[in-house]
Amino acid sequence: MDIISHGLWGGIAVGRRSRRNYWLAFLFGIAPDLVSFGVYFLAIFLGLSPRPAFRMEPPQDNFIPGYVHSLYNFSHSLVIFLLAFLIVFLIFRRPIYEMLAWGLHIVVDIFTHSNAFFPTHFIWPISDYHFNGIPWSHPIIFIPDVILLVILYLWWYLYKIRKK
């Protein structure tokens, strides 16, 4: 799924209590992609990595540096997510529910990434197992994603107006 949709899903799923909760959930929702691709785009911007030729189809896998794949596996692992959630729980002595947007990001990516481009190794480092899903850019995924987000945010907006 695209990074903005991940943030929007995280915000609507676990960040509805307050503006602060929303933005924290939004950030946790986009964090896995920021960890991997954000570092890559920063390296491109700083001239440390060559600039890819952007096209509609995914770039060839060997063009993307290995560290991006490693960071992707790290940030898209349910094992790593659960460990981080547990550590934060032990530190704060309560769950930080907005972190669940990170877990939601991973679960969605399991089914919306194919073998062709960044399959989600969701139990890494235990295993490299992944599911060959339907790419998020395919209309059967992308169009319902946008429609559902519009409906949910419209409902949330109207609910907040009625509550006042």
GIBELVEN-V369171 format. One record per pair of residues at least 24 apart in sequence whose ideal C-beta (glycine too) atoms are under 8 Angstrom apart, sorted by the first residue. I is the first residue (numbers start at 1). J is the second residue. D is the distance in Angstrom with one decimal. If there is no record, write none. Layout:
# GIBELVEN-V369171
i=[I I]
j=[J J]
d=[D D]
This chain:
# GIBELVEN-V369171
i=[1 1 1 1 1 1 1 2 2 3 3 3 3 4 5 5 5 5 6 6 6 6 6 6 6 7 8 8 9 9 9 9 9 10 10 10 10 10 10 11 12 12 12 12 13 13 13 14 14 14 14 14 15 15 16 21 21 24 25 25 25 25 26 28 28 28 28 28 28 29 29 29 29 30 31 31 31 32 32 32 32 32 32 32 33 33 35 35 35 35 36 36 36 36 36 36 36 37 37 39 39 39 40 40 40 58 58 61 69 72 73 73 73 74 76 76 76 76 76 76 76 77 77 77 77 77 77 78 78 78 78 78 79 79 79 79 80 81 112 112]
j=[105 108 109 112 136 141 145 136 137 30 33 34 37 30 136 145 146 149 30 32 33 101 104 105 108 101 149 153 101 104 105 108 149 98 100 101 102 104 105 101 149 152 153 156 100 101 104 97 98 100 101 104 98 101 156 97 98 98 97 98 100 101 101 98 99 100 101 102 105 101 102 104 105 105 75 102 105 72 75 76 102 105 106 109 75 105 71 72 74 75 68 69 71 72 74 75 76 68 72 67 68 71 64 65 68 116 117 117 118 118 121 124 125 124 105 106 109 120 121 122 124 106 121 122 123 124 125 103 106 107 122 123 123 124 125 126 124 106 136 141]
d=[7.8 5.2 6.5 5.0 4.3 7.6 6.5 6.4 8.0 5.0 4.6 7.5 7.7 7.6 7.8 5.5 7.7 6.5 5.4 7.6 6.7 7.8 7.9 4.8 7.0 7.8 5.3 7.3 7.4 6.1 7.8 6.9 7.2 7.7 7.9 2.7 7.7 5.9 6.7 7.3 7.5 5.2 6.6 6.4 7.3 6.5 5.8 5.3 5.6 4.8 5.5 7.6 5.8 7.1 6.7 8.0 5.9 4.2 8.0 4.1 7.7 4.4 7.3 5.4 5.4 7.6 4.0 4.6 7.8 3.8 7.1 6.8 5.5 7.6 7.0 5.8 7.5 7.9 4.0 5.3 6.3 5.0 6.6 7.6 7.6 7.6 5.4 8.0 7.1 3.9 5.5 8.0 4.0 3.9 7.9 5.5 7.7 6.9 7.7 7.5 7.2 6.0 7.1 7.0 4.7 6.2 3.8 7.4 7.6 5.8 5.1 4.5 7.7 7.3 7.7 5.3 5.9 5.0 7.1 6.5 7.7 7.3 6.9 6.3 6.9 4.4 7.1 6.9 5.5 7.8 5.0 6.3 5.9 6.7 6.8 5.9 7.6 6.1 4.0 5.6]
